[in-house]
Structure formats: C-alpha cells, structure tokens
Amino acid sequence: MIYKPACYPTPPPTNRRHDSRDGSNPVITIEVEDPASRDQQLDQATSLLRETATNCGILVTRVNFTTFTIALSPKIHFGHIREVDLL
C-alpha cells in the first residue's frame, strides 16, 4: 500500500502556522501564549488533522515551553496520537 498524504485542513488562526516539511504532510505549529489556552489550542489542532487523516496517526511534539508541532505521521497507527517532549 502506498501512503498518500491527506488533504490540507482549513487555514489556522493567527497564532498557528502551517508548513509542510517534506512537501506532503501538513504540520501545524502552535505558539502558546498562556498555559490556560494550551490544551484548547492543541485540541483544535489535533481535531483539524484528525478530520483529514485517512491511514495514519497524529504526532504532537513539544519543541519548547511555548512551541508545539502537530503533524500526521504514517509511523503512528490510524486513530492514535503520540506525544513527544523534546525538553
């Protein structure tokens, strides 16, 4: 089976940005402004990607205290979310 990237979700709010590191999978980067809104922002981002995931899971990476990336990953089973903390 050949992995086909999912379509891109709708554009994010201004405190998020999309990029495509390898040209095929959408990546949402979140810059958290306050801890109280962190969980809500992460939930919204994973929901956007969950809608487009067809045969892969979601990888949430904590880059530093205020920056997170959320991306589709074919290495993660469909329906699963894996969290990685780079701190």
N, CA and C of each residue as an Amber inpcrd file, in Angstrom:
protein
   261
   0.8350000  -1.1710000   0.0000000   0.0000000   0.0000000   0.0000000
   0.8840000   1.2400000   0.0000000   0.5710000   2.1670000  -0.8520000
   1.3170000   3.4100000  -0.9470000   0.6450000   4.4490000  -0.0670000
   1.4390000   5.1260000   0.7380000   0.8970000   6.1790000   1.5950000
   0.6300000   7.4140000   0.7560000  -0.6040000   7.8650000   0.7880000
  -0.9750000   9.1000000   0.1090000  -1.2650000  10.1390000   1.1730000
  -0.6370000  11.3080000   1.0840000  -0.8570000  12.3240000   2.1040000
  -2.3050000  12.7910000   2.1120000  -2.7620000  13.1300000   3.2910000
  -4.1230000  13.6470000   3.4320000  -4.1700000  15.0760000   2.9130000
  -5.3640000  15.5330000   2.6060000  -5.5090000  16.9090000   2.1510000
  -5.2840000  17.8660000   3.3120000  -4.9910000  19.0770000   2.9820000
  -4.6810000  20.0660000   3.9950000  -5.9450000  20.5510000   4.6870000
  -5.8800000  20.7390000   6.0190000  -7.0290000  21.2800000   6.7280000
  -7.2040000  22.7590000   6.4280000  -8.2770000  23.3310000   6.9140000
  -8.5490000  24.7430000   6.6950000  -7.4620000  25.5930000   7.3310000
  -7.2760000  26.8280000   6.8610000  -6.2230000  27.6790000   7.4130000
  -6.3940000  27.8860000   8.9150000  -5.2710000  27.9370000   9.6420000
  -5.3300000  28.0650000  11.0930000  -5.5350000  29.5010000  11.5430000
  -5.9030000  29.7050000  12.8200000  -5.9360000  31.0470000  13.3790000
  -4.5400000  31.6610000  13.3580000  -4.4340000  32.9340000  13.6620000
  -3.1640000  33.6510000  13.5050000  -2.0480000  33.1700000  14.4220000
  -2.3460000  32.5250000  15.5570000  -1.2660000  32.0870000  16.4280000
  -0.7450000  30.7080000  16.0290000  -1.1750000  30.2180000  14.8790000
  -0.6980000  28.9420000  14.3510000  -0.2250000  29.1620000  12.9270000
   0.6380000  28.2880000  12.4890000   1.0430000  28.3580000  11.0850000
   1.2010000  26.9440000  10.5540000   0.9260000  26.7990000   9.2810000
   1.0790000  25.5060000   8.6160000   2.3700000  25.5360000   7.8310000
   2.9990000  24.4050000   7.7580000   4.0770000  24.2280000   6.8000000
   4.0560000  22.7730000   6.3870000   4.8810000  22.4410000   5.4730000
   4.9430000  21.0620000   5.0130000   6.4090000  20.7160000   4.8790000
   6.9530000  20.1020000   5.8970000   8.3910000  19.8680000   5.9580000
   8.9050000  18.9980000   4.8310000   8.1590000  17.9840000   4.4470000
   8.6180000  17.1090000   3.3760000   7.7970000  17.2750000   2.1070000
   6.9430000  18.2930000   2.0920000   6.1580000  18.5600000   0.9070000
   4.8920000  17.7410000   0.8000000   4.5990000  16.8600000   1.7730000
   3.4330000  16.0090000   1.6120000   2.4700000  16.0620000   2.7850000
   2.9460000  16.2430000   3.9920000   2.0780000  16.2070000   5.1600000
   1.9730000  17.5760000   5.8150000   0.7640000  17.9710000   6.1520000
   0.6100000  19.2570000   6.8320000   1.1660000  19.2050000   8.2450000
   1.7880000  20.2870000   8.6570000   2.3000000  20.4380000  10.0200000
   1.7170000  21.7260000  10.5650000   1.1330000  21.6510000  11.7390000
   0.6190000  22.8460000  12.3980000   1.5720000  23.1760000  13.5290000
   2.0370000  24.4100000  13.5670000   2.9010000  24.8820000  14.6390000
   2.1000000  25.8410000  15.4980000   2.1100000  25.5910000  16.8060000
   1.3660000  26.4290000  17.7410000   2.3550000  27.1410000  18.6480000
   2.1900000  28.4390000  18.7620000   2.9350000  29.2450000  19.7150000
   1.9570000  29.5700000  20.8400000   2.1320000  28.9390000  21.9860000
   1.2100000  29.1010000  23.1060000   1.5100000  30.4080000  23.8230000
   0.4650000  31.2070000  23.9910000   0.6380000  32.4920000  24.6580000
   0.4610000  32.3870000  26.1640000  -0.3980000  31.4750000  26.6120000
  -0.5900000  31.2830000  28.0460000  -0.9630000  29.8270000  28.3050000
  -0.5490000  29.3100000  29.4430000  -0.8090000  27.8930000  29.7560000
  -2.2890000  27.5370000  29.7810000  -3.1280000  28.4840000  30.1240000
  -4.5610000  28.2010000  30.2220000  -5.1730000  27.8290000  28.8790000
  -4.6580000  28.3880000  27.8040000  -5.2330000  28.1140000  26.4810000
  -4.5010000  26.9990000  25.7330000  -3.4020000  26.4980000  26.2830000
  -2.5920000  25.4790000  25.6050000  -3.3970000  24.2490000  25.2080000
  -4.1210000  23.6740000  26.1540000  -4.8730000  22.4570000  25.8700000
  -5.9420000  22.6800000  24.8120000  -6.6060000  23.8200000  24.8640000
  -7.6380000  24.1300000  23.8710000  -7.0210000  24.2490000  22.4800000
  -5.8790000  24.9210000  22.3800000  -5.2130000  25.0780000  21.0890000
  -4.7440000  23.7310000  20.5440000  -4.2010000  22.8820000  21.4120000
  -3.7580000  21.5480000  20.9730000  -4.9450000  20.6970000  20.5400000
  -6.0530000  20.7720000  21.2660000  -7.2580000  20.0220000  20.8870000
  -7.7760000  20.4620000  19.5240000  -7.7800000  21.7730000  19.2710000
  -8.2510000  22.2800000  17.9780000  -7.3560000  21.8020000  16.8430000
  -6.0510000  21.8430000  17.0620000  -5.1110000  21.4270000  16.0140000
  -5.2330000  19.9300000  15.7200000  -5.3240000  19.1100000  16.7580000
  -5.4550000  17.6740000  16.5180000  -6.7930000  17.3460000  15.8690000
  -7.8320000  18.0950000  16.1990000  -9.1370000  17.8830000  15.5540000
  -9.0720000  18.1890000  14.0640000  -8.3660000  19.2620000  13.7020000
  -8.2160000  19.5990000  12.2800000  -7.5310000  18.4650000  11.5280000
  -6.4580000  17.9500000  12.0910000  -5.7270000  16.8840000  11.4020000
  -6.4800000  15.5610000  11.4470000  -7.1980000  15.3090000  12.5160000
  -7.9690000  14.0650000  12.6270000  -8.9920000  13.9630000  11.4970000
  -9.5610000  15.0930000  11.1040000 -10.5440000  15.1060000  10.0150000
  -9.9400000  14.6850000   8.6840000  -8.6470000  14.9190000   8.5030000
  -8.0100000  14.6240000   7.2170000  -7.2050000  13.3310000   7.2290000
  -6.9410000  12.7820000   8.4090000  -6.1470000  11.5470000   8.4950000
  -6.9390000  10.3820000   7.9100000  -6.3370000   9.6750000   6.9680000
  -7.0230000   8.5590000   6.3310000  -6.4190000   7.2120000   6.7150000
  -5.1140000   7.1730000   6.9200000  -4.4690000   5.9070000   7.2530000
  -3.2290000   6.1140000   8.1180000  -3.2550000   7.1620000   8.9220000
  -2.1000000   7.4530000   9.7630000  -2.5580000   8.0950000  11.0640000
  -1.6290000   8.2080000  12.0050000  -1.9270000   8.8300000  13.2800000
  -1.3830000  10.2490000  13.3410000  -1.4270000  10.8140000  14.5420000
  -1.0190000  12.2040000  14.7450000   0.1390000  12.2360000  15.7330000
   1.1520000  13.0300000  15.4130000   2.3100000  13.2180000  16.2740000
   2.2760000  14.6480000  16.8170000   2.2440000  14.7720000  18.1480000
   2.2940000  16.0750000  18.8140000   3.6690000  16.1880000  19.4660000
   4.4280000  17.2160000  19.0910000   5.7780000  17.3950000  19.6070000
   5.8800000  18.7040000  20.3620000   6.3500000  18.6260000  21.5980000
   6.6170000  19.8330000  22.3800000   8.0590000  20.2160000  22.1070000
   8.2460000  21.3190000  21.3920000   9.5670000  21.7620000  20.9850000
  10.2470000  22.5200000  22.1250000   9.5150000  23.4040000  22.7620000
   9.9830000  24.1180000  23.9510000   8.7530000  24.4580000  24.7840000
   8.8970000  25.3150000  25.7630000   7.7820000  25.5740000  26.6700000
   6.5810000  26.2210000  25.9950000   6.7900000  26.9120000  24.8830000
   5.6820000  27.6220000  24.2320000   5.4040000  27.1720000  22.8070000
   6.1830000  26.2620000  22.2500000   6.0330000  25.8550000  20.8620000
   5.7340000  24.3630000  20.7500000   4.6890000  24.0520000  19.9820000
   4.2840000  22.6780000  19.7250000   4.0900000  22.5020000  18.2290000
   4.4030000  21.3150000  17.7150000   4.0550000  20.9820000  16.3310000
   3.1240000  19.7890000  16.3540000   2.1590000  19.8030000  15.4440000
   1.1970000  18.7210000  15.3130000   1.2140000  18.3070000  13.8520000
   1.4270000  17.0120000  13.5920000   1.5580000  16.5490000  12.2140000
   0.9920000  15.1410000  12.0620000   0.5620000  14.8350000  10.8390000
   0.1820000  13.4650000  10.5040000   1.4500000  12.6440000  10.3460000
   1.4130000  11.3930000  10.7960000   2.5900000  10.5370000  10.6930000
   2.1820000   9.1220000  10.3120000   2.7100000   8.6070000   9.1870000
   2.3950000   7.2370000   8.7900000   3.0190000   6.2040000   9.7280000
   3.9480000   6.6140000  10.5990000   4.5810000   5.7030000  11.5470000
   3.7040000   5.4510000  12.7770000   2.6070000   6.2000000  12.8870000
   1.6930000   6.0510000  14.0200000   0.3970000   5.4490000  13.4970000
  -0.1290000   4.4640000  14.2010000  -1.3460000   3.7860000  13.7730000
  -2.5240000   4.7500000  13.6720000  -3.3700000   4.5030000  12.6940000
  -4.5690000   5.3110000  12.4870000  -5.3930000   5.3590000  13.7830000
  -5.8510000   6.5500000  14.1360000  -6.6620000   6.7270000  15.3270000
  -5.8800000   6.9820000  16.6000000  -4.5450000   6.9440000  16.5090000
  -3.7090000   7.1490000  17.6920000  -3.0360000   8.5030000  17.6390000
  -2.7410000   9.0390000  18.8160000  -1.9680000  10.2790000  18.9450000
  -0.7550000   9.9620000  19.8120000   0.4310000  10.2870000  19.3230000
   1.6660000  10.0880000  20.1000000   2.2080000  11.4570000  20.4690000
   2.6200000  11.5940000  21.7140000   3.2000000  12.8480000  22.2030000
   4.6880000  12.6620000  22.4440000   5.4760000  13.6290000  21.9900000
   6.9230000  13.6100000  22.1820000   7.3050000  14.9320000  22.8130000
   8.1200000  14.8720000  23.8600000   8.5800000  16.0770000  24.5590000
  10.0730000  16.2230000  24.3250000  10.4760000  17.2700000  23.6350000
  11.8940000  17.4830000  23.3130000  12.6390000  18.2510000  24.4040000
  11.9660000  18.5740000  25.4900000  12.6310000  19.3040000  26.5810000
  13.5380000  18.4080000  27.3710000
